[in-house]
Amino acid sequence: MSSELRKFACCFRADWRSHSDSFFKIAYEYIQNLPIDRKEALADEFRDFLQDSEVTSDEALLQLWYECEFHR
């Protein structure tokens, strides 16, 4: 089964801008529709992703996000 972070990442394929003008709107709507256990799992996985990445800027984090294996 896919991780919660992988499922979340699938919302942001290359064409996500054609469906919405806001990353935050997509993220908010996705997260609001999750049951609490999946929200908690996503938070834990995303926290681990941030800790493992050790990036120092928003731009570097965004670049890493797009390059990540879970987007493939």
CYANA upper distance limits for C-alpha pairs under 8 A (distance plus 0.5 A):
  2 SER  CA      6 ARG  CA      6.64
  2 SER  CA      7 LYS  CA      7.06
  3 SER  CA      7 LYS  CA      6.87
  4 GLU  CA      8 PHE  CA      6.62
  4 GLU  CA     38 ARG  CA      7.38
  4 GLU  CA     41 ALA  CA      6.97
  4 GLU  CA     42 LEU  CA      5.56
  4 GLU  CA     45 GLU  CA      7.78
  5 LEU  CA      9 ALA  CA      6.52
  5 LEU  CA     42 LEU  CA      6.11
  5 LEU  CA     45 GLU  CA      6.63
  5 LEU  CA     46 PHE  CA      6.94
  5 LEU  CA     70 PHE  CA      8.42
  6 ARG  CA     10 CYS  CA      6.82
  6 ARG  CA     70 PHE  CA      5.73
  6 ARG  CA     71 HIS  CA      7.77
  7 LYS  CA     11 CYS  CA      7.82
  8 PHE  CA     12 PHE  CA      8.26
  8 PHE  CA     27 ALA  CA      8.41
  8 PHE  CA     30 TYR  CA      7.98
  8 PHE  CA     42 LEU  CA      8.48
  9 ALA  CA     13 ARG  CA      7.99
  9 ALA  CA     70 PHE  CA      7.41
  9 ALA  CA     71 HIS  CA      6.85
 10 CYS  CA     71 HIS  CA      7.10
 11 CYS  CA     16 TRP  CA      7.54
 11 CYS  CA     26 ILE  CA      7.96
 12 PHE  CA     16 TRP  CA      5.79
 13 ARG  CA     71 HIS  CA      7.75
 15 ASP  CA     19 HIS  CA      7.92
 16 TRP  CA     20 SER  CA      6.99
 17 ARG  CA     21 ASP  CA      6.00
 17 ARG  CA     22 SER  CA      7.89
 20 SER  CA     25 LYS  CA      8.18
 20 SER  CA     26 ILE  CA      7.70
 22 SER  CA     26 ILE  CA      7.04
 23 PHE  CA     27 ALA  CA      6.68
 24 PHE  CA     28 TYR  CA      6.35
 25 LYS  CA     29 GLU  CA      6.60
 26 ILE  CA     30 TYR  CA      6.57
 27 ALA  CA     31 ILE  CA      6.59
 28 TYR  CA     32 GLN  CA      6.49
 29 GLU  CA     33 ASN  CA      6.92
 30 TYR  CA     34 LEU  CA      7.36
 31 ILE  CA     39 LYS  CA      7.14
 34 LEU  CA     38 ARG  CA      6.48
 34 LEU  CA     39 LYS  CA      6.42
 35 PRO  CA     39 LYS  CA      6.82
 36 ILE  CA     40 GLU  CA      6.67
 37 ASP  CA     41 ALA  CA      6.77
 38 ARG  CA     42 LEU  CA      6.53
 39 LYS  CA     43 ALA  CA      6.63
 40 GLU  CA     44 ASP  CA      6.72
 41 ALA  CA     45 GLU  CA      6.64
 42 LEU  CA     46 PHE  CA      6.45
 43 ALA  CA     47 ARG  CA      6.50
 44 ASP  CA     48 ASP  CA      6.75
 45 GLU  CA     49 PHE  CA      6.66
 46 PHE  CA     50 LEU  CA      6.72
 47 ARG  CA     51 GLN  CA      6.71
 48 ASP  CA     52 ASP  CA      6.49
 49 PHE  CA     53 SER  CA      6.55
 50 LEU  CA     54 GLU  CA      7.16
 50 LEU  CA     55 VAL  CA      8.26
 53 SER  CA     61 LEU  CA      8.21
 53 SER  CA     64 LEU  CA      8.30
 55 VAL  CA     60 ALA  CA      6.43
 55 VAL  CA     61 LEU  CA      6.34
 56 THR  CA     60 ALA  CA      7.30
 56 THR  CA     61 LEU  CA      8.13
 57 SER  CA     61 LEU  CA      6.78
 58 ASP  CA     62 LEU  CA      6.62
 59 GLU  CA     63 GLN  CA      6.68
 60 ALA  CA     64 LEU  CA      6.63
 61 LEU  CA     65 TRP  CA      6.54
 62 LEU  CA     66 TYR  CA      6.83
 63 GLN  CA     67 GLU  CA      6.79
 64 LEU  CA     68 CYS  CA      6.53
 66 TYR  CA     71 HIS  CA      7.41
 67 GLU  CA     71 HIS  CA      7.82
 68 CYS  CA     72 ARG  CA      8.16
